[in-house]
């Protein structure tokens, strides 16, 4: 499909969205014909692991900001209270579920000491749509679905993720939430994904009516703990040229390399899904099929002074575990910074300069 055709279809989807996400896609006669080829159309991301060359650089890290200008393309943002619907794909220990849910519930529900997850989300909420409405600071978990039987196998493709969502929606207790819902598919560490570890650690997009029956924003993130922690759970594990493929010198805040690594990827995807749900709102570059989004601009940056393979100034607890944000239930997390539309720079609540 040409970029022009994709843009036309995105305009139709935006019109349907802005008429009210509660309207069924079939009623507004919107059909999506995007054909997924190769890497597909999803917006992909994996953490920036420093290259051997970058380790020798002392330049202040600013992501891609020097090369690409972030612009608003007139599409919607998630300005209504955000309901997250969690799809646990595979077998998930309760302790891992609680860790991820504590992060998500820290975004808006429970006060925590600064710098907090809620403080971090305030940067995301600075983004607005064409009416001036900000991304909502109200984020809640509205439903959960456990796909314990691996309904679509232990190897997923980008397109089969939408079928996983369809399975969850058809389970009836799991609702279709047009107005406020986003769908977060989290696959367990025994599940492989097309391009996982090589080109992607997580991605977001919207469902096709032909697959799910509705247009719903969603994201997928996988647990890389056994497959590629040095790629998708960096800096809790490091590649061979930095000293080995196992756990690195930075200890994860909750002693779980895979899930602590997932938290930062989940945060990245939620920020970008909220600011660019139909891939026609906030991004840099001219090609909506390959956008640079608000998290991409700050890859690898977790604190002030980061650059050249250094993640920036972060904190350590009494056990030497690394973090930069506080959350509910005395949890701590290490989450990458986000591009601020006000400061025109990467920003995080743990900044010291």
N, C-alpha and C positions, 0 to 999 in steps of 0.2 A: 504494500500500500504506500502511496506517495504521502509525503509530509502534508501536502495540501488537503488530501482527502481526510487524513487524520485530524487536521485542524478543523475542517468542516464538521466532522462528527463530534469533536469536542465542543464546538459551539452549540450544537443541538443538545448535547448532554447538559451543558451549562444552563441553557434555557429551561430545560426540564427541572433541573435542580433549583433554580431560582424561582420557579413557579411554585415550589413547595416540594421538599423531599418526601412528603407523605404520598405524593401521587405515584401510582404504579407506572413503571416504565412502559408497559404495554399500552396504557391509556394515552400517553402522549406520543405513541408510535415512534419511539426512538429505538433504533437498532444499531448495534455495534458490529462492524465487520472487520475489525482489526485481526489480521492473521498473524499468529505468533510464529516467527521464524528465528532460528538460532537463539539469540539471547532474549528475544521477545521485546515487548514494549514496556515492561515493568520498569520502574525506577529503582535501580540497583544500588547497593552500597556494601562496602566492606571497610573495616578500619584501616587507616593508613599505617602500615608497618614501615618503618624507615628502611630505605634501601642502603646498601653498603656505602654508596656514594654520599647519601645525605648525612651519614653519621659524622662526616668530616666538616659539615657546614655549621657555622655559628650564627647564621642569619636568624633574626626574629621571625618566628613562624606566623604566617597570616593566611594559611590555607591557599585557596586559589584567588583570593580577593584582588591581587595585583593584576590579574589577567582577565577576569570576567566580572562584569557589573550585574549585580542582582537587580531585577526589574519586576514590576507587577504587570501581569498580562490580562487583568480584568476578570479572571475567574473567581469562583467562590472560595472562601476559607471556612473552617468549622467554627462559626460564631455562636451557635447554639450550644447549650450544655452538652458535653460529649459523653456518650454512653459507650463503654468498651465492652465488646462481647468476645470473651476468651474461648478459643478452641484449642484444647490440649490434645495434640495429635500424638498418639503413642502412649507409652507407659511413663508416667511422671510421678516421682516420689512426692509425698505431701510437703516435705521440707523445701523442695525446689519450687513448688507452686506457691507456697507462702512467701518465699523470698521475692518472687516476681510480683505477686499481688501487693506486698508491702510497698514495693517501689511505685506501682501504679496508683495505689491509694495515698501515697505521699504527695502526689501532684497537687491536690487541692483539699483533701479532707481533714488532715490532722496536722496541727502546728508542730514544728520541730525546730531545734536550734539552728540559727544561721551559721554557715550557708546551707540552705535546705533544698530539697527537690522542688518545693513550691517556689522558692526564689528563682531556681533555674528555669521553671516554666514561665515565669513572668517575662523573660526575654521572648519566648515563643508567642506569648499573648500580645506582644506589641504589634504584630502583623494584623493588617486590616483588609477588608474587601472594599469594593468601589463605593459602598454606602458609608464607609467609615467604621463599620462594626469590627471589633477586635476578635481574635481567636479567643474562645471561651477559657476562663480559668477554672471552670467547673468540670472536672473529669472524674467519672465514677465507673466502677465495674458493674455492669447491668445484667450480666448473665455469663454462665460458663457451660461448656459442653466438652465432655471427655470422650474422645474417639479412641477407646482402648483397643479396638479390634483392627486398627490400621485399615480403615475402610477402603483406602486406595493404595494399599501396599506400603512397603517400607522404603520405596524409592519414589519420590514425588517429582513431578515436572512443574513448570511455572503454571501451565494451564490446569493441571490436576489440583492445584491449591484451590482454585475456584470450585472444583467439584467437591472438595472437602467442605468448603463453606456451604455449598448446596445441601450436602448431607446433614450438616448441623441445622440448617434452617428448616429442612423437612422433618426434623425430629420433633417439631411442634413446641416443646418447651422452650426452644431457642427461637426468639422472634425475629422478624424482619423489621428493622428500625430505620426507615427511610430518612427521618428528619434528623436524628441525633446520633445514629449508630456508626461505629467503625468496628471492623471485625479483625481480630488479631489471632492469626494461626501460629502456634508455637509447636515445633516438632521436637520430639525427644532425641537423645543423643544416638540412638540406634537407627534413625531415619536419615537417609541420604536425599539430596536435592540436586536437581539439574544445576550445574555450575557452582554448587556450594563449595566453598573453600578456594576455588580457582578464580571466580569472577564476582562472587556475591556472598555476603553473610546475612543479608536481609534485603527485602524489597517491598515496595508498596505500589498499589494501583487501584483500579475499581473493577468490580465484577461485570461480566458481559451478560446481558439479558438472556442470551442463548444458553448460558451455562447455569445461571442461578435464578433467572426470571426477573431480576432487578439489578439496578445499578447501585452498588454499595461500596464505599471505600474500604480497603482492607490492606493488611500488611502481613508478611510472613517473616519469621526469624527462627533459625535453627540453633540447637545446642551443639556447639563445636567441640565440647570437652574431650571426646575421644577421637574426633576426626581431624581437626586442624586448629587446636587452641592457639598455636603460634601465629595463625592468620586472623582468626575471628575473635579471639579472646586476648589479643595484645592490649595492654602490656603485661598481662598476668602470665603469659608464655611468650617465648621469643624464638625467632627463626635461627637456623644453624649458624649463619654468619654473624649473629650477635651473641653466640655462646652456647647454642643448643636449642633443640626443638621442644624441650620440656618447660616446666614452670620457670619463669624468669625471676629477677630479683625483686619485683614488686609483688607482694602478697595480696591476694584479693580480699576485699573487706569482709566478706562473709564465708571465706575459706572454701569457695566453690569456683574453680577456674572457669568452668563451662558456663554456669548460670550467671556469675558475676560479669563475665564477658558479654552474655546475652543482654544484660540490663542496659548497657551502653548502646547496643545495637537497637534494642527496643525503643530507647529514648530518642535516638536518631530518627528512626522511622516514624514515631508518633509526631515528632516535631514537623517533619516534612509532609506527612499525611495531613496534618492539620492546616498547614500553610499552602498545600498544593494538592488537594484531594482528587481533582480531575485532571491534573497535569497541565493546568492552564492558568495558574495563579502566580505564585512567587517562585521564580527560578532565574538563573543566569544562562546566557546563551540564547541562540535563535531557534534551536531545534527542540521542540517539546518532547521528542522521542528520546533525547539524551540530555536532560536538563542537569544543571548544577544547582543544587538546592541549598537551603539554609544550614543544613548539617554538613553537606559536602565541603562548604567553604571553610570549615573549621576542623577538618579531619586531623586526628592525632594531637589535638590541643585540649588539655585538661586543666591548665592553670597558667598563671602569668609567667612570661619569659620563656615559653616553650619554643622549640625549634631545633632543627638539626638532629632529630632522633630523641630529643628531650621533650617529655610530655608537659612540662611546666611545673610550677610550684604547687604541690599537693600536700596533703596531711597524712600522718600516720598515727594509729592508735597505740595503746600501751603494749600491744602484741606485735607491733610492726606492720600492721595491715594498712594498705594504702586506700585513701578515700578523698573525695572533695565535696560530698554532699551528705547531709543528715536527712533521715527519713523517720517514718512512724516506727513504733516499737523499738526505738533505739537502734534502728538499722543505719548502716552507712553504705554509700555507693560511690563508685568512680564512673562519672559520666562525662562525655566530651562536651565542649562548649558549642554554642550556637551563634550564628551571625546575627548581630543586632541591627535592625533597620534604623535605629536612632543613633547609635555610636558609629555605624558604618565600620564595624570591626567585630571580631569574635569576642564573645562576652560570657562570663560565668560569675556566679555569686561569690566564688572564692578568690576573685581577683584581688591582687595586692598593689596594683599600680594603676 
